[in-house]
Amino acid sequence: MVKKEEFLRQNGYEEKEGQVVSRTDFPSDFVFGVATSAYQIEGASNEGGRGPSIWDAFSHTEGKILDKSNGDVAVDHYHRYLVNGLGTKVNEEGITFYNNVINALLERGIQPYVTLYHWDLPLHLDESMGGWLNKKVITVEPYLAAHHQILAHAAAASIYRSKYKDKQGGQLGLVVDCEWAEANSDKIEDKTAAARRLDFQIGWFLNPLYYGEYPEVMCERLGDQLPKFSEEDKKFLLNSLDFIGLNHYTTRLISHVPECTAENHYYNVQQMERIVEWEGGQLIGEKAASEWLYVVPWGLRKIINYVSQKYPAPIYVTENGMDDEDDDSLPLHEILDDKLRVRYFKGYVASVAQAIKDGADVRGYFAWSLLDNFEWAQGYTKRFGLVYVDYKNGLTRHPKSSAYWFSRFLKDGANKKGKEE
């Protein structure tokens, strides 16, 4: 197993007391933001012409959500985004709603970055066509669903570039969820297992867009379970993205396991174990509320450099954050003083700055999330927001210490720039 101090020293990731990261550590045109997702915050499930999504159906299925909640109201973003009273009457239709949201952001000097699909597939497409299992969704199993999502991306990119790009000047990218996989020892089998883990996470989606094929290790291990791309498919896939988005939260140490006993076939076929402890039993990082989430800032630097070298394209960190338990037994001032989240952001933002110094073309960073929200199967039991939402008192909003830190971080860079000029 790996010893923590030795690993950090050898890789130049020593944890320095009082280390400070500044906005001026980043290029002047680097984008900072906070992220949300429609189903998790929107609410208004039966308004504005909105039809049900697969997540409406899932969250209303008995036993699927930890606290038996759903996203019908969520944090009511649909009715509350017009802060400070813009005096704008929102049209009841969804397109007009988001047009108004975008305009409101632009009026405040905020450039929106839009996610076209974040899990909430229209339920009608799932019920009538089989959802992502059916190729008709773009013109049983996860590999087939992912295959069609990749083709859907390529089809959308082709349509946008042929019909809209010249006029609008927009860019399209693909976001991958990814944890860094670090070999748990210098043994070749552990290093190979870590590389395999990265191929099954990142290569699964990016390899087809760069090379027209899935990673070799996936083809070898999955055989006929992995769909094939036709030559016509490959024409659309190659060069179909302008940037890569990384949703990154945490890191694991990886050991090779000849006979994996994981319940999930996806993990079994990788023959690896994801470990959260260094040699001696010390945790890989401070633990957040979710059982899978540990604070490991150096992992973000590693994964950025890995992607930058293997799949050259501008990179945006599109989600990065950590959660607290929903514990309303604490006084509000304690809940809002989220010290661990502040440490998390300081470390991870510094890791992005280091990756840029390493030569990676990173263009932006988005913290997850602006608001506490509906966290999928965990319901409202986990809180990722920089802003606290009081679910029991009218969904009122209260900025946490992390929100104030993020604001000071950005303003400090502006102030320093002004003084220098």
C-alpha positions as CSV (number, residue, x, y, z in Angstrom):
1,M,0.0,0.0,0.0
2,V,0.9,3.6,-0.4
3,K,2.2,5.8,2.5
4,K,0.5,9.2,2.4
5,E,3.5,11.4,3.3
6,E,5.8,9.6,0.9
7,F,3.3,9.8,-2.0
8,L,2.6,13.5,-1.5
9,R,6.3,14.3,-1.2
10,Q,7.3,12.3,-4.3
11,N,4.5,13.9,-6.4
12,G,5.0,17.5,-5.1
13,Y,1.6,17.6,-3.4
14,E,2.8,18.4,0.1
15,E,0.0,19.9,2.2
16,K,1.3,23.3,3.1
17,E,0.0,25.1,6.2
18,G,-1.6,28.4,5.3
19,Q,-1.4,27.9,1.6
20,V,-3.3,30.7,-0.2
21,V,-4.8,30.7,-3.6
22,S,-5.7,33.9,-5.3
23,R,-7.8,34.9,-8.4
24,T,-4.6,36.4,-9.8
25,D,-3.2,32.8,-10.0
26,F,-5.5,32.3,-13.0
27,P,-5.6,33.9,-16.4
28,S,-7.7,37.1,-16.6
29,D,-10.2,35.4,-18.9
30,F,-10.6,32.3,-16.8
31,V,-14.2,31.7,-16.0
32,F,-15.5,31.0,-12.4
33,G,-19.1,30.1,-11.7
34,V,-21.5,27.9,-9.7
35,A,-23.5,25.1,-11.1
36,T,-27.1,23.9,-10.8
37,S,-29.3,21.4,-12.6
38,A,-32.9,21.9,-13.7
39,Y,-34.6,19.0,-11.9
40,Q,-32.7,19.5,-8.7
41,I,-33.8,23.1,-8.2
42,E,-36.6,24.0,-10.5
43,G,-39.8,22.6,-9.0
44,A,-43.1,23.7,-10.7
45,S,-43.5,20.1,-11.9
46,N,-47.0,20.8,-13.4
47,E,-46.5,24.3,-14.7
48,G,-45.4,26.1,-17.8
49,G,-46.2,23.2,-20.2
50,R,-43.7,21.0,-18.5
51,G,-44.1,17.3,-19.1
52,P,-42.9,14.6,-16.7
53,S,-39.3,13.3,-16.9
54,I,-37.9,9.9,-16.0
55,W,-36.9,11.4,-12.7
56,D,-40.4,12.5,-11.9
57,A,-41.4,8.8,-12.4
58,F,-38.4,7.5,-10.4
59,S,-38.8,9.8,-7.4
60,H,-42.5,9.0,-7.2
61,T,-41.7,5.2,-7.0
62,E,-42.0,3.8,-3.6
63,G,-38.6,3.0,-1.9
64,K,-36.4,4.8,-4.5
65,I,-35.6,8.0,-2.6
66,L,-34.0,7.8,0.8
67,D,-36.2,10.4,2.6
68,K,-39.3,9.6,0.4
69,S,-39.2,13.0,-1.2
70,N,-39.3,14.2,-4.8
71,G,-38.5,17.1,-7.0
72,D,-42.0,18.4,-7.4
73,V,-41.1,21.7,-5.6
74,A,-37.4,21.2,-5.2
75,V,-36.1,24.6,-4.1
76,D,-38.7,26.4,-6.2
77,H,-36.2,28.1,-8.5
78,Y,-39.0,28.4,-11.2
79,H,-40.8,31.0,-9.1
80,R,-37.9,32.6,-7.3
81,Y,-35.1,33.4,-9.7
82,L,-36.2,37.0,-10.2
83,V,-34.4,38.2,-7.1
84,N,-34.7,41.9,-6.1
85,G,-37.8,42.2,-8.3
86,L,-36.8,42.7,-11.9
87,G,-40.3,43.7,-12.8
88,T,-40.4,41.1,-15.5
89,K,-43.5,38.9,-16.0
90,V,-42.4,35.4,-16.6
91,N,-44.2,33.6,-19.5
92,E,-45.7,30.3,-18.4
93,E,-43.9,28.3,-21.1
94,G,-40.5,26.7,-20.4
95,I,-38.5,28.2,-23.3
96,T,-39.6,31.7,-22.4
97,F,-38.8,31.0,-18.7
98,Y,-35.2,30.1,-19.5
99,N,-34.8,32.9,-22.0
100,N,-35.7,35.2,-19.1
101,V,-33.3,33.4,-16.8
102,I,-30.5,33.9,-19.3
103,N,-31.4,37.6,-19.8
104,A,-31.5,38.2,-16.1
105,L,-28.0,36.6,-15.7
106,L,-26.6,38.7,-18.6
107,E,-28.0,41.9,-17.1
108,R,-25.9,41.1,-14.0
109,G,-22.8,40.5,-16.0
110,I,-23.0,36.7,-15.5
111,Q,-22.3,34.6,-18.6
112,P,-24.5,31.4,-18.5
113,Y,-23.1,28.0,-19.5
114,V,-26.0,25.7,-20.4
115,T,-26.3,22.0,-19.8
116,L,-28.5,20.5,-22.5
117,Y,-29.1,17.2,-20.7
118,H,-28.7,16.4,-17.0
119,W,-30.5,13.1,-16.5
120,D,-34.1,14.3,-16.8
121,L,-35.1,12.7,-20.0
122,P,-38.7,13.3,-20.9
123,L,-40.8,10.4,-19.6
124,H,-42.7,10.2,-22.9
125,L,-39.5,9.2,-24.7
126,D,-38.7,6.6,-22.1
127,E,-42.2,5.0,-22.2
128,S,-42.8,5.2,-25.9
129,M,-39.3,4.6,-27.3
130,G,-37.3,2.9,-24.6
131,G,-35.3,6.0,-23.7
132,W,-31.6,5.7,-24.2
133,L,-31.9,2.0,-25.0
134,N,-33.4,3.0,-28.3
135,K,-31.3,4.6,-31.1
136,K,-34.4,6.5,-32.3
137,V,-33.9,8.8,-29.3
138,I,-31.1,10.5,-31.3
139,T,-32.5,10.8,-35.0
140,V,-30.3,-3.4,-21.5
141,E,-28.1,-2.0,-20.5
142,P,-25.7,0.8,-19.5
143,Y,-23.3,0.2,-22.4
144,L,-26.2,0.5,-24.9
145,A,-27.6,3.6,-23.2
146,A,-24.2,5.3,-23.1
147,H,-23.6,4.3,-26.7
148,H,-26.7,6.2,-27.8
149,Q,-25.9,9.2,-25.6
150,I,-22.5,9.4,-27.4
151,L,-24.2,9.3,-30.8
152,A,-26.8,11.8,-29.6
153,H,-23.9,14.2,-28.7
154,A,-22.4,13.8,-32.2
155,A,-25.8,14.3,-33.9
156,A,-26.5,17.5,-31.8
157,A,-23.0,18.8,-32.6
158,S,-23.6,18.2,-36.3
159,I,-26.9,20.0,-36.3
160,Y,-25.6,23.0,-34.3
161,R,-22.6,23.5,-36.4
162,S,-24.5,23.3,-39.7
163,K,-27.4,25.5,-38.7
164,Y,-26.5,27.8,-35.8
165,K,-22.8,28.1,-35.1
166,D,-22.0,30.6,-37.8
167,K,-24.7,33.0,-36.5
168,Q,-24.4,32.3,-32.7
169,G,-20.7,31.5,-32.3
170,G,-21.4,28.9,-29.6
171,Q,-19.4,25.9,-28.6
172,L,-20.5,22.4,-27.7
173,G,-18.7,20.0,-25.3
174,L,-19.2,16.7,-23.4
175,V,-19.1,16.4,-19.7
176,V,-17.8,13.2,-18.0
177,D,-18.2,12.3,-14.3
178,C,-14.8,11.2,-13.1
179,E,-12.9,10.4,-9.9
180,W,-9.1,10.2,-10.1
181,A,-7.8,6.6,-9.9
182,E,-4.3,6.4,-8.2
183,A,-2.5,3.0,-8.1
184,N,-2.3,1.7,-4.5
185,S,1.3,0.5,-5.0
186,D,4.1,0.5,-7.5
187,K,3.1,-3.0,-8.6
188,I,2.4,-3.3,-12.3
189,E,-0.9,-4.9,-11.7
190,D,-2.1,-2.0,-9.5
191,K,-0.9,0.5,-12.0
192,T,-2.7,-1.4,-14.8
193,A,-5.9,-1.6,-12.7
194,A,-5.8,2.2,-12.1
195,A,-5.3,2.8,-15.9
196,R,-8.2,0.4,-16.6
197,R,-10.4,2.3,-14.1
198,L,-9.7,5.6,-16.0
199,D,-10.5,3.9,-19.3
200,F,-13.8,2.6,-18.0
201,Q,-14.7,6.1,-16.7
202,I,-13.3,8.7,-19.0
203,G,-12.2,6.7,-22.1
204,W,-15.7,5.2,-22.3
205,F,-17.1,8.5,-23.5
206,L,-14.0,10.4,-24.8
207,N,-12.2,7.7,-26.8
208,P,-15.0,7.4,-29.4
209,L,-14.9,11.2,-30.0
210,Y,-11.2,11.2,-30.5
211,Y,-10.4,7.8,-32.0
212,G,-13.8,6.4,-33.2
213,E,-13.6,3.4,-30.9
214,Y,-14.0,2.5,-27.3
215,P,-10.8,1.9,-25.3
216,E,-9.1,-1.4,-26.1
217,V,-9.4,-2.7,-22.6
218,M,-13.2,-2.2,-22.7
219,C,-13.5,-4.0,-26.0
220,E,-11.4,-6.9,-24.7
221,R,-13.3,-7.3,-21.4
222,L,-16.9,-6.6,-22.6
223,G,-16.8,-8.2,-26.1
224,D,-20.3,-8.3,-27.7
225,Q,-21.8,-6.4,-24.7
226,L,-20.2,-3.3,-26.1
227,P,-22.0,-1.9,-29.1
228,K,-20.0,-1.1,-32.3
229,F,-19.7,2.2,-34.2
230,S,-20.4,2.1,-37.9
231,E,-18.1,4.0,-40.3
232,E,-20.9,6.5,-40.7
233,D,-21.1,7.0,-37.0
234,K,-17.4,7.6,-36.8
235,K,-17.7,10.5,-39.3
236,F,-20.0,12.3,-36.9
237,L,-18.1,11.3,-33.7
238,L,-14.6,12.6,-34.6
239,N,-14.0,16.3,-33.9
240,S,-17.5,16.7,-32.5
241,L,-16.5,18.6,-29.4
242,D,-15.0,22.0,-28.7
243,F,-14.2,21.4,-25.1
244,I,-14.3,18.8,-22.3
245,G,-16.2,19.2,-19.1
246,L,-15.1,17.4,-15.9
247,N,-17.5,16.7,-13.0
248,H,-15.0,15.8,-10.3
249,Y,-15.5,15.4,-6.6
250,T,-13.1,12.9,-5.1
251,T,-10.3,10.3,-5.6
252,R,-9.7,6.6,-4.9
253,L,-6.6,4.4,-4.5
254,I,-6.9,1.4,-6.8
255,S,-5.8,-2.2,-6.3
256,H,-6.0,-5.0,-8.7
257,V,-8.4,-7.8,-7.6
258,P,-8.2,-11.0,-9.7
259,E,-11.7,-12.1,-8.7
260,C,-13.8,-9.1,-7.9
261,T,-17.0,-9.7,-5.9
262,A,-18.8,-6.4,-6.5
263,E,-22.5,-6.7,-7.1
264,N,-22.3,-4.4,-10.1
265,H,-21.1,-6.0,-13.3
266,Y,-19.5,-2.7,-14.4
267,Y,-17.1,-2.9,-11.4
268,N,-16.6,-6.7,-11.6
269,V,-15.3,-6.6,-15.1
270,Q,-12.7,-4.0,-14.2
271,Q,-11.1,-6.4,-11.6
272,M,-10.2,-3.6,-9.2
273,E,-11.0,-2.4,-5.7
274,R,-11.5,1.3,-4.8
275,I,-9.7,2.1,-1.5
276,V,-10.1,5.1,0.8
277,E,-7.2,4.4,3.2
278,W,-3.5,4.9,3.0
279,E,-1.1,2.4,4.5
280,G,-1.6,2.6,8.2
281,G,-5.3,3.2,8.0
282,Q,-5.3,7.0,7.5
283,L,-8.2,8.1,5.3
284,I,-7.3,9.4,1.9
285,G,-8.9,12.7,2.9
286,E,-11.4,14.3,5.2
287,K,-14.8,12.7,4.8
288,A,-17.8,14.6,3.6
289,A,-21.4,13.6,4.3
290,S,-21.8,11.1,1.4
291,E,-20.1,7.8,2.0
292,W,-18.2,8.1,-1.3
293,L,-16.9,11.6,-1.0
294,Y,-13.5,12.4,0.5
295,V,-11.6,15.7,0.3
296,V,-8.5,14.9,-1.9
297,P,-7.5,18.2,-3.8
298,W,-4.4,16.7,-5.5
299,G,-6.7,14.3,-7.4
300,L,-8.2,17.1,-9.5
301,R,-4.8,18.3,-10.6
302,K,-3.9,14.7,-11.7
303,I,-7.1,14.1,-13.6
304,I,-6.9,17.5,-15.4
305,N,-3.3,16.6,-16.5
306,Y,-4.4,13.1,-17.6
307,V,-7.3,14.3,-19.7
308,S,-5.2,17.2,-21.1
309,Q,-2.5,14.9,-22.3
310,K,-4.7,12.1,-23.6
311,Y,-7.6,14.1,-25.1
312,P,-6.3,17.6,-26.1
313,A,-9.0,20.2,-25.8
314,P,-9.9,23.1,-23.6
315,I,-11.1,21.9,-20.2
316,Y,-13.8,23.2,-17.9
317,V,-14.3,21.8,-14.4
318,T,-18.1,21.8,-14.6
319,E,-18.9,20.4,-11.2
320,N,-16.8,20.3,-8.0
321,G,-18.0,20.3,-4.4
322,M,-18.8,18.5,-1.2
323,D,-21.8,17.9,1.0
324,D,-23.0,18.2,4.6
325,E,-25.7,16.2,6.3
326,D,-29.1,17.8,6.6
327,D,-29.1,18.3,10.3
328,D,-31.7,20.9,11.4
329,S,-31.0,20.2,15.1
330,L,-28.1,22.5,14.9
331,P,-28.5,26.3,15.2
332,L,-28.5,28.2,11.9
333,H,-25.2,30.0,12.6
334,E,-23.4,26.7,13.0
335,I,-25.0,25.2,9.8
336,L,-23.9,28.3,7.8
337,D,-20.3,28.1,9.1
338,D,-19.2,25.4,6.7
339,K,-15.5,25.3,7.4
340,L,-14.8,22.0,5.6
341,R,-16.4,23.2,2.4
342,V,-14.2,26.3,2.5
343,R,-11.2,24.1,2.9
344,Y,-12.4,21.9,0.1
345,F,-12.8,24.8,-2.3
346,K,-9.4,26.4,-1.3
347,G,-7.7,23.1,-2.0
348,Y,-9.4,22.2,-5.2
349,V,-9.2,25.7,-6.7
350,A,-5.5,25.7,-5.9
351,S,-5.2,22.3,-7.6
352,V,-6.7,23.8,-10.8
353,A,-4.2,26.7,-10.6
354,Q,-1.4,24.1,-10.3
355,A,-2.7,22.2,-13.3
356,I,-2.6,25.3,-15.4
357,K,1.0,25.9,-14.4
358,D,1.7,22.3,-15.5
359,G,0.5,23.3,-19.0
360,A,-3.1,22.1,-19.0
361,D,-5.5,24.3,-21.0
362,V,-8.1,24.9,-18.3
363,R,-10.6,27.6,-19.1
364,G,-13.1,27.5,-16.2
365,Y,-14.2,26.2,-12.8
366,F,-17.8,25.8,-11.6
367,A,-18.5,25.0,-7.9
368,W,-21.3,22.6,-7.1
369,S,-23.7,23.9,-6.1
370,L,-25.3,27.3,-5.9
371,L,-28.1,26.0,-3.7
372,D,-28.8,23.1,-1.5
373,N,-31.1,21.0,-3.6
374,F,-32.8,17.6,-4.4
375,E,-29.8,15.2,-4.4
376,W,-31.3,12.5,-6.6
377,A,-31.8,9.2,-4.7
378,Q,-30.6,10.9,-1.5
379,G,-33.5,13.3,-1.6
380,Y,-32.9,16.3,0.7
381,T,-30.7,14.5,3.1
382,K,-27.4,15.9,1.7
383,R,-26.6,19.6,1.2
384,F,-24.0,20.6,-1.4
385,G,-25.0,24.3,-1.7
386,L,-23.0,27.4,-1.1
387,V,-26.4,28.8,-0.1
388,Y,-28.4,27.1,2.6
389,V,-32.1,26.5,1.8
390,D,-34.4,26.2,4.8
391,Y,-36.8,23.5,3.7
392,K,-39.0,24.0,6.8
393,N,-39.4,27.8,6.6
394,G,-40.6,28.8,3.2
395,L,-37.4,27.7,1.3
396,T,-35.6,30.9,2.4
397,R,-32.0,31.3,1.3
398,H,-29.0,32.0,3.6
399,P,-25.4,32.3,2.2
400,K,-22.9,30.0,3.9
401,S,-19.3,30.9,4.8
402,S,-18.3,29.2,1.6
403,A,-20.4,31.6,-0.5
404,Y,-18.7,34.5,1.2
405,W,-15.3,32.9,0.7
406,F,-15.9,32.4,-3.0
407,S,-17.1,36.0,-3.3
408,R,-14.0,37.4,-1.5
409,F,-11.8,35.2,-3.6
410,L,-13.2,36.6,-6.8
411,K,-13.3,40.2,-5.6
412,D,-9.8,40.0,-4.3
413,G,-8.5,39.3,-7.8
414,A,-10.5,42.2,-9.2
415,N,-9.1,44.5,-6.5
416,K,-5.5,43.4,-7.0
417,K,-5.9,43.8,-10.8
418,G,-7.2,47.3,-10.3
419,K,-4.3,48.3,-8.1
420,E,-1.8,46.9,-10.5
421,E,-3.3,48.8,-13.4
